[in-house]
Amino acid sequence: MKRSILTFTYRFTVVFAALLVVTVMAAGQEKTELKQKTEKAELKEKSKPFCGESWNNGDRVSFRDLREITIPANGTLDVDAGRNGGISVKGENRPDVLVRACVQAWGVTEDAAKDIAANVKISTTGGVRASGDEENYSVSFQILVPRSTDVRLKAHNGGISIGSVDGTLEFETTNGGVTLSEVSGSVRGRTTNGGVNVSLSGGSWKGSGLDVQTSNGGVHLSIPENYAANVEAGTVNGGFSSDIAALNVEKDDQGHARTKTVTAAINGGGAPIKVMTTNGGIRIESNNLVRY
């Protein structure tokens, strides 16, 4: 009888362990598949042509016109996208500035849309500006600059993206997200309705610091575990999660956050890194990016 009980216990343990392994493997595979789907979606989004294709929704027809202008680099880039449109700025090892403007207009016919697009002006005197006489148009900018460039960007109904630029970076948009990667210097900006995505690299910030805020939108901060900085991150209405222990908010015995703001000097402290939102969650994750 005792041997039967031991045999049963052994078999039960083996079966339970096998089921546990299968469950863990299934969960891992599901997580891997989700990651692969996310990466494919991001790759698909990145592979889309900048100016895309025209569309027709039945009562409106669009027309797109890609314009390219090369201008001398003077150390400062000032861009106002105008009524509708986003701005993307990327730093490269180049001596000049390449401005790519995607003018999109829409009307009841293709000819009407073309006429509206033809009246949209892109000026590069005293800064890059988009302007037009009609309402049914938008201008999105994709701009390549020398890596050391001061940047001032203003958009409305469009996102702002800055990558690989070192300088005094100031930006503001309404109804658009903000993406920052491989940036340094003095970085300050905000969006009224849009999420914020910041990816840091290396061991510390090069420059005086970063201060980015949104009124309505989530914040995602990606930061190396060994990064040295004084970090401030918080939300008024939203959740808070962090992969980095030093950047986690205090919680009560039930696991509820006592506060939704964290202020900490990590790895000895350094330049201030501030990301804040009023209505939206905060997500902090570690990465292993290295700046070259």
C-alpha positions as CSV (number, residue, x, y, z in Angstrom):
1,M,0.0,0.0,0.0
2,K,2.8,2.4,0.9
3,R,4.6,1.5,-2.3
4,S,1.4,2.3,-4.3
5,I,1.1,5.6,-2.6
6,L,4.7,6.5,-3.4
7,T,4.3,5.3,-7.0
8,F,1.2,7.4,-7.4
9,T,2.9,10.4,-5.8
10,Y,5.9,10.0,-8.1
11,R,3.7,9.7,-11.2
12,F,1.7,12.7,-10.2
13,T,4.8,14.7,-9.6
14,V,6.2,13.7,-13.0
15,V,2.9,14.5,-14.8
16,F,2.6,17.9,-13.0
17,A,6.2,18.8,-13.8
18,A,5.6,17.9,-17.5
19,L,2.4,20.0,-17.6
20,L,4.2,22.9,-16.0
21,V,7.0,22.7,-18.6
22,V,4.4,22.6,-21.4
23,T,2.6,25.6,-19.9
24,V,5.8,27.6,-19.5
25,M,6.9,26.7,-23.0
26,A,3.5,27.7,-24.4
27,A,3.6,31.0,-22.6
28,G,7.1,31.7,-23.8
29,Q,6.1,30.8,-27.4
30,E,3.1,33.1,-27.1
31,K,5.3,35.9,-25.9
32,T,7.8,35.2,-28.7
33,E,5.0,35.2,-31.3
34,L,3.6,38.5,-30.0
35,K,7.1,40.0,-30.1
36,Q,7.6,38.8,-33.7
37,K,4.2,40.2,-34.7
38,T,5.0,43.6,-33.1
39,E,8.4,43.7,-34.8
40,K,6.8,42.8,-38.2
41,A,4.3,45.6,-37.7
42,E,7.0,48.1,-36.8
43,L,9.1,47.0,-39.8
44,K,6.1,47.3,-42.1
45,E,5.4,50.8,-40.8
46,K,9.1,51.8,-41.3
47,S,9.2,50.4,-44.8
48,K,6.3,52.5,-46.0
49,P,7.4,55.2,-48.5
50,F,7.7,58.6,-47.0
51,C,5.1,60.3,-49.2
52,G,2.9,57.2,-49.7
53,E,0.2,57.0,-52.3
54,S,-2.9,59.1,-53.1
55,W,-6.3,57.8,-51.9
56,N,-9.9,58.0,-53.0
57,N,-12.7,57.6,-50.5
58,G,-15.7,58.2,-52.8
59,D,-16.4,61.9,-52.3
60,R,-12.8,63.0,-51.9
61,V,-9.7,62.4,-54.0
62,S,-6.2,63.1,-52.8
63,F,-3.0,64.1,-54.5
64,R,0.5,63.9,-53.2
65,D,3.6,65.9,-54.3
66,L,7.1,65.1,-53.0
67,R,9.4,68.1,-53.0
68,E,13.1,68.0,-52.2
69,I,15.2,71.0,-51.4
70,T,18.9,71.1,-50.3
71,I,19.9,74.1,-48.3
72,P,23.2,75.2,-46.6
73,A,23.7,74.1,-43.0
74,N,24.1,77.1,-40.6
75,G,24.0,75.2,-37.3
76,T,20.3,75.9,-36.7
77,L,17.1,74.4,-38.1
78,D,13.8,76.1,-37.6
79,V,10.7,74.3,-38.9
80,D,7.0,75.2,-38.8
81,A,4.8,72.5,-40.5
82,G,1.8,74.8,-40.5
83,R,-1.8,73.8,-40.4
84,N,-1.4,70.0,-40.6
85,G,1.6,67.7,-40.7
86,G,4.4,66.1,-38.8
87,I,8.2,66.6,-38.7
88,S,10.9,64.0,-38.7
89,V,14.6,65.2,-38.3
90,K,17.5,62.8,-38.4
91,G,21.2,63.6,-38.0
92,E,23.8,62.3,-40.4
93,N,27.4,62.9,-41.3
94,R,26.6,65.5,-44.0
95,P,27.6,69.1,-44.7
96,D,24.2,70.4,-45.8
97,V,20.5,70.0,-45.0
98,L,18.1,68.0,-47.1
99,V,14.4,69.0,-46.8
100,R,11.9,66.5,-48.1
101,A,8.3,67.9,-48.0
102,C,5.3,65.7,-48.7
103,V,2.5,67.9,-49.8
104,Q,-0.9,66.2,-49.7
105,A,-4.1,67.9,-50.8
106,W,-7.6,66.6,-51.3
107,G,-10.7,67.8,-53.2
108,V,-13.8,66.6,-55.0
109,T,-11.7,65.8,-58.1
110,E,-8.0,65.0,-58.8
111,D,-7.6,68.2,-60.7
112,A,-9.1,70.2,-57.7
113,A,-6.6,68.4,-55.4
114,K,-3.7,69.2,-57.7
115,D,-4.7,72.9,-57.8
116,I,-4.7,73.1,-54.0
117,A,-1.3,71.3,-53.8
118,A,0.2,73.7,-56.4
119,N,-0.7,76.6,-54.2
120,V,1.1,75.2,-51.2
121,K,4.4,77.0,-50.7
122,I,7.5,75.6,-49.0
123,S,9.8,78.4,-47.9
124,T,13.4,78.0,-46.6
125,T,14.1,81.7,-46.0
126,G,14.6,82.3,-42.3
127,G,13.5,78.7,-41.5
128,V,11.5,76.0,-43.2
129,R,7.8,77.0,-43.5
130,A,4.7,75.5,-45.1
131,S,1.8,77.7,-46.1
132,G,-1.2,77.6,-48.4
133,D,-4.4,79.5,-49.3
134,E,-6.8,76.6,-48.9
135,E,-7.7,74.4,-46.0
136,N,-7.6,70.9,-47.5
137,Y,-3.9,70.2,-47.4
138,S,-1.2,68.9,-45.1
139,V,2.6,69.0,-45.3
140,S,4.9,66.5,-43.6
141,F,8.6,67.0,-43.4
142,Q,11.5,64.5,-43.5
143,I,14.7,66.4,-42.9
144,L,18.3,65.2,-42.8
145,V,20.8,67.5,-41.0
146,P,24.4,67.5,-39.7
147,R,24.5,65.7,-36.3
148,S,25.5,68.8,-34.5
149,T,22.5,71.1,-35.1
150,D,20.2,73.2,-33.0
151,V,16.6,72.4,-33.8
152,R,13.3,74.3,-33.2
153,L,10.2,72.4,-34.4
154,K,6.5,73.3,-34.4
155,A,3.7,71.1,-35.7
156,H,-0.1,70.9,-35.5
157,N,-2.0,67.7,-36.1
158,G,1.2,65.7,-36.6
159,G,3.9,64.0,-34.8
160,I,7.6,65.0,-34.1
161,S,10.5,62.6,-34.4
162,I,14.2,63.5,-33.7
163,G,17.1,61.0,-34.0
164,S,20.9,61.2,-33.8
165,V,21.0,64.9,-33.3
166,D,23.2,66.7,-30.7
167,G,22.3,70.3,-29.9
168,T,19.7,72.6,-28.4
169,L,16.5,70.8,-29.4
170,E,13.1,72.5,-28.8
171,F,9.8,71.3,-30.1
172,E,6.0,71.6,-29.7
173,T,3.1,69.8,-31.3
174,T,-0.7,69.5,-30.8
175,N,-2.4,66.2,-31.6
176,G,0.7,64.2,-32.4
177,G,3.2,61.9,-30.7
178,V,6.9,62.5,-29.9
179,T,9.7,60.1,-30.6
180,L,13.3,60.7,-29.5
181,S,16.3,58.4,-30.1
182,E,20.0,58.9,-29.9
183,V,19.6,62.6,-29.0
184,S,21.8,64.7,-26.8
185,G,22.4,68.3,-25.7
186,S,19.6,70.4,-24.2
187,V,16.3,68.8,-25.1
188,R,13.0,70.3,-24.2
189,G,9.5,69.9,-25.7
190,R,5.9,68.9,-25.3
191,T,2.8,67.6,-27.0
192,T,-0.8,68.3,-26.0
193,N,-2.4,65.1,-27.3
194,G,0.0,62.4,-28.0
195,G,2.3,59.8,-26.6
196,V,6.0,60.2,-25.8
197,N,8.7,57.6,-26.7
198,V,12.3,58.2,-25.6
199,S,15.1,55.8,-26.1
200,L,18.4,56.5,-24.4
201,S,21.8,54.9,-25.0
202,G,25.4,54.8,-23.7
203,G,26.3,55.3,-20.1
204,S,25.1,58.9,-19.5
205,W,23.6,61.9,-21.0
206,K,25.8,64.2,-23.1
207,G,24.7,67.7,-22.4
208,S,22.5,69.6,-20.0
209,G,19.5,67.2,-20.0
210,L,16.1,66.3,-21.3
211,D,12.6,67.5,-20.3
212,V,9.6,66.2,-22.3
213,Q,6.0,66.4,-21.3
214,T,2.6,65.4,-22.6
215,S,-0.9,66.4,-21.4
216,N,-2.8,63.4,-22.8
217,G,-0.7,60.4,-23.7
218,G,1.4,57.6,-22.4
219,V,5.2,57.8,-21.9
220,H,7.6,55.0,-22.8
221,L,11.2,55.5,-21.5
222,S,13.9,53.0,-22.6
223,I,17.1,53.3,-20.7
224,P,20.2,51.1,-20.2
225,E,20.5,49.6,-16.7
226,N,24.0,51.1,-16.1
227,Y,22.8,54.6,-17.2
228,A,23.9,57.4,-14.8
229,A,21.3,60.2,-14.5
230,N,18.9,62.0,-12.2
231,V,15.6,60.6,-13.4
232,E,12.1,62.1,-12.8
233,A,9.1,60.4,-14.3
234,G,5.5,60.6,-13.4
235,T,1.8,60.7,-14.2
236,V,-1.3,62.2,-12.6
237,N,-3.9,59.8,-14.1
238,G,-2.4,56.5,-15.3
239,G,-0.4,53.4,-14.4
240,F,3.3,53.2,-13.6
241,S,5.6,50.2,-14.3
242,S,9.4,49.9,-14.5
243,D,11.9,47.1,-15.2
244,I,14.5,49.0,-13.3
245,A,14.2,48.6,-9.5
246,A,15.6,52.1,-8.7
247,L,12.9,53.6,-10.9
248,N,9.9,51.9,-9.4
249,V,7.3,53.8,-7.4
250,E,6.5,52.8,-3.8
251,K,3.6,50.4,-3.3
252,D,1.5,49.4,-0.4
253,D,0.9,45.9,1.0
254,Q,-1.8,45.3,-1.7
255,G,0.6,46.2,-4.5
256,H,-1.1,49.6,-5.2
257,A,1.2,52.5,-6.0
258,R,1.5,55.0,-3.1
259,T,2.6,57.6,-5.6
260,K,2.8,57.8,-9.4
261,T,6.0,59.8,-9.6
262,V,9.6,58.6,-9.1
263,T,12.6,60.8,-8.6
264,A,15.9,59.0,-8.3
265,A,19.7,59.4,-8.9
266,I,20.6,56.2,-10.6
267,N,24.2,54.8,-10.9
268,G,25.6,57.8,-9.1
269,G,23.4,60.4,-10.8
270,G,24.0,62.7,-13.7
271,A,22.2,65.1,-16.0
272,P,18.4,65.4,-15.4
273,I,16.1,63.2,-17.4
274,K,12.5,64.2,-17.0
275,V,9.5,62.6,-18.7
276,M,6.0,63.5,-17.4
277,T,2.3,63.0,-18.4
278,T,-0.9,64.2,-17.0
279,N,-3.3,61.6,-18.5
280,G,-1.5,58.5,-19.4
281,G,0.7,55.7,-18.2
282,I,4.4,55.6,-17.6
283,R,6.4,52.6,-18.8
284,I,10.2,52.3,-18.1
285,E,12.2,49.5,-19.5
286,S,15.9,48.6,-19.7
287,N,17.9,48.2,-22.9
288,N,21.5,47.6,-23.8
289,L,21.9,50.2,-26.5
290,V,25.4,51.6,-26.9
291,R,26.1,55.0,-28.6
292,Y,29.0,54.9,-31.1
